[in-house]
Amino acid sequence: MPNPLFTILGIWNKAIFKIGATRLNLSDLANPATSPNPAAQYLTDIWPFVTAEALEEHPWSFAVQTVPMVPLSPVAWVTSNTYNVGTYVLGPDNNIYVCAVQNTSGVFTTDLASGYWIVQKDQNENNIAPLLIPLPLMNDGCNHPYACPLDFINPYLFSTRVFYRKETVKPPYLATPTIVLLMNAPAIASMKYVSSQLDVTQWSSKFVEAIATALAYQLCFKISEAAQYAAGLEKDYSAKLISAIAADSNTTSPDQAIADEWFLARLTGSTAAVGLGPDGNNVGFYMPGIDY
């Protein structure tokens, strides 16, 4: 449940209280550069790094989101197909269009007149540009590029069992460097991913406590010069993070883990999982001697 009592100012002061420094007020948060309290500017600087590190530690239930997969390679538009917002297509007139409204395709000219599609005169008109030049094929089979959401941290679960590779694609393939997921199969419907959830009202109480402790650990050197607190705070942060992960893991049933190549390579040849699965596509995850 969202907690409207959680605020950035409250979390920062929770960290400050741990080291006995002077508390902040709203004016310090509004103008950290001119605040007489040095903690305001320092917390402003380290906040995005501390939160990003903690969010990467676990697929937090409050940070996992589900989105349609958006292919970056334009595909030929076809009728009677459902298109998600952000999907690029090659229209019947050979122009590239981006889907502006989710729709089930009928007659292209009618759909275009209804505002479902926007012609791409300039790839910079949208947050994610289609590929300007096709990516070179790689031996790993992951050759189908999909866009990552702007708040993307890591993939968590796909609607189809796939291999993937995450990389930053740069010019000349894209106009600006962009994080892209390269899949080994086309037409992936959706993805769960860990987002950089910075709406603190969505955070759990244990996660808030862990973040405050991590901030206090950073502050004890810079603000209060209480280095004697450092070892204790670092140990306390690790314990609170583990506690937060344990509590979060109990809130939902576990999803199927992503089978990435490193994990499968570790399983191959072990007694826990050998050979191909029933579908013939996946190494591992199947106990030997059991009829599936």
Secondary structure, DSSP 4 states (H G I P E B T S, - for coil): ---TT--HHHHHHHHHHHHT-PPP-HHHHH-GGG-SSHHHHHHHHHHHHHHHHHHTTS--TTTEEEEE--BSS-EE--SS-EE-TT-EEE-TTS-EEEESS-EE---HHHHHHTTSEEE-S-GGGSSSPPPSSPPPP-TTS--EEEEPPTTEEEEEEESS---EEEEEE-TTTSSS-EEEEEESSS---EEEEEE----GGGS-HHHHHHHHHHHHHHHHHHTS--GGGHHHHHHHHHHHHHHHHHHHHTSSPPPPPP--HHHHHHHTTSSS--SB-TTS--BSS--TT---
